[in-house]
Amino acid sequence: MFFHKFCVYADIESITEKVLSVEPSNDKSFSRQTEIHRPVAYSILLVDDCKKIVYHKFYCGLDVIANLVLSLQNISKAVLKYRERNIPMNKNDIISQNKCHLCGKLFSKRCTSVRNHDHFAGKLLGKACEGCNLNYKV
């Protein structure tokens, strides 16, 4: 189970190229670089909280890192735009519960109930204590 609505997985593929290196000095600590990693391709997956692949991109080219950063920025903008949506709650889903569906406490004058619902789908999740509802993480 995800703690967030979306998760991005990214993988960069590289090739290694040999480099000419300087001989180590006996006077000081020295590490010798023998290869350079050159990024040649990447793949991105955007997965939702139901483990459904929402977006996939594979790219191969000379500007791999620049293209990857641009793609991640575009994904970020799309996710933020999605999060700004607020679908109204479906009032027909209201259920008569006498206890909080999160902590199990009975409702009383001190423990008032509110409708805990998914702002993205508009689905009623159940009645909850006001405190539980405020602390509930999507």
BELWO-V595771 format. One record per residue. N is the residue number from 1. BURIAL is + if it has 24 or more other C-alpha atoms within 12 Angstrom, else -. D_LAST is the distance of its C-alpha to the last C-alpha in Angstrom with 1 decimal. Layout:
n=N burial=BURIAL d_last=D_LAST
n=N burial=BURIAL d_last=D_LAST
This chain:
n=1 burial=- d_last=11.0
n=2 burial=- d_last=9.0
n=3 burial=- d_last=6.4
n=4 burial=- d_last=6.2
n=5 burial=+ d_last=7.1
n=6 burial=+ d_last=10.7
n=7 burial=+ d_last=13.2
n=8 burial=+ d_last=16.8
n=9 burial=- d_last=19.7
n=10 burial=- d_last=23.1
n=11 burial=- d_last=26.5
n=12 burial=+ d_last=29.7
n=13 burial=- d_last=33.1
n=14 burial=- d_last=36.2
n=15 burial=- d_last=39.9
n=16 burial=- d_last=42.0
n=17 burial=- d_last=45.2
n=18 burial=- d_last=47.9
n=19 burial=- d_last=49.0
n=20 burial=- d_last=52.3
n=21 burial=- d_last=52.0
n=22 burial=- d_last=54.2
n=23 burial=- d_last=55.9
n=24 burial=- d_last=54.5
n=25 burial=- d_last=56.4
n=26 burial=- d_last=57.9
n=27 burial=- d_last=57.6
n=28 burial=- d_last=53.8
n=29 burial=- d_last=50.6
n=30 burial=- d_last=49.8
n=31 burial=- d_last=47.3
n=32 burial=- d_last=48.4
n=33 burial=- d_last=46.1
n=34 burial=- d_last=47.2
n=35 burial=- d_last=44.5
n=36 burial=- d_last=42.1
n=37 burial=- d_last=38.9
n=38 burial=- d_last=38.8
n=39 burial=+ d_last=35.6
n=40 burial=- d_last=36.5
n=41 burial=+ d_last=33.4
n=42 burial=+ d_last=29.6
n=43 burial=+ d_last=27.0
n=44 burial=+ d_last=23.3
n=45 burial=+ d_last=20.7
n=46 burial=+ d_last=17.3
n=47 burial=- d_last=15.3
n=48 burial=- d_last=12.2
n=49 burial=- d_last=9.7
n=50 burial=- d_last=12.7
n=51 burial=- d_last=15.0
n=52 burial=- d_last=16.9
n=53 burial=- d_last=18.8
n=54 burial=- d_last=18.1
n=55 burial=+ d_last=20.7
n=56 burial=- d_last=23.5
n=57 burial=+ d_last=26.3
n=58 burial=- d_last=29.4
n=59 burial=+ d_last=31.8
n=60 burial=- d_last=35.2
n=61 burial=- d_last=37.4
n=62 burial=- d_last=39.0
n=63 burial=- d_last=36.2
n=64 burial=- d_last=33.4
n=65 burial=+ d_last=31.6
n=66 burial=- d_last=31.9
n=67 burial=+ d_last=30.7
n=68 burial=+ d_last=27.7
n=69 burial=- d_last=26.7
n=70 burial=- d_last=27.2
n=71 burial=+ d_last=25.1
n=72 burial=+ d_last=22.2
n=73 burial=- d_last=22.6
n=74 burial=- d_last=22.6
n=75 burial=+ d_last=19.5
n=76 burial=- d_last=17.8
n=77 burial=- d_last=19.2
n=78 burial=- d_last=18.2
n=79 burial=+ d_last=14.5
n=80 burial=- d_last=14.7
n=81 burial=- d_last=16.7
n=82 burial=- d_last=14.2
n=83 burial=- d_last=11.5
n=84 burial=- d_last=14.2
n=85 burial=- d_last=14.6
n=86 burial=- d_last=13.8
n=87 burial=- d_last=15.0
n=88 burial=- d_last=16.6
n=89 burial=- d_last=15.7
n=90 burial=- d_last=18.2
n=91 burial=- d_last=20.4
n=92 burial=- d_last=22.1
n=93 burial=- d_last=19.2
n=94 burial=- d_last=19.7
n=95 burial=- d_last=20.7
n=96 burial=- d_last=22.9
n=97 burial=- d_last=21.3
n=98 burial=- d_last=23.0
n=99 burial=+ d_last=20.5
n=100 burial=+ d_last=16.9
n=101 burial=+ d_last=14.8
n=102 burial=+ d_last=12.8
n=103 burial=- d_last=15.9
n=104 burial=- d_last=18.7
n=105 burial=- d_last=20.8
n=106 burial=- d_last=23.1
n=107 burial=- d_last=22.7
n=108 burial=- d_last=25.7
n=109 burial=- d_last=26.9
n=110 burial=- d_last=25.3
n=111 burial=- d_last=22.0
n=112 burial=- d_last=21.2
n=113 burial=+ d_last=18.7
n=114 burial=+ d_last=16.3
n=115 burial=+ d_last=14.7
n=116 burial=+ d_last=11.0
n=117 burial=+ d_last=10.1
n=118 burial=+ d_last=8.1
n=119 burial=- d_last=9.4
n=120 burial=- d_last=10.0
n=121 burial=- d_last=11.9
n=122 burial=- d_last=13.2
n=123 burial=- d_last=12.9
n=124 burial=+ d_last=13.3
n=125 burial=+ d_last=11.4
n=126 burial=+ d_last=14.0
n=127 burial=+ d_last=15.6
n=128 burial=+ d_last=14.3
n=129 burial=+ d_last=16.1
n=130 burial=+ d_last=15.7
n=131 burial=- d_last=15.0
n=132 burial=+ d_last=12.4
n=133 burial=+ d_last=10.6
n=134 burial=- d_last=10.9
n=135 burial=- d_last=9.8
n=136 burial=- d_last=6.7
n=137 burial=- d_last=3.8
n=138 burial=- d_last=0.0
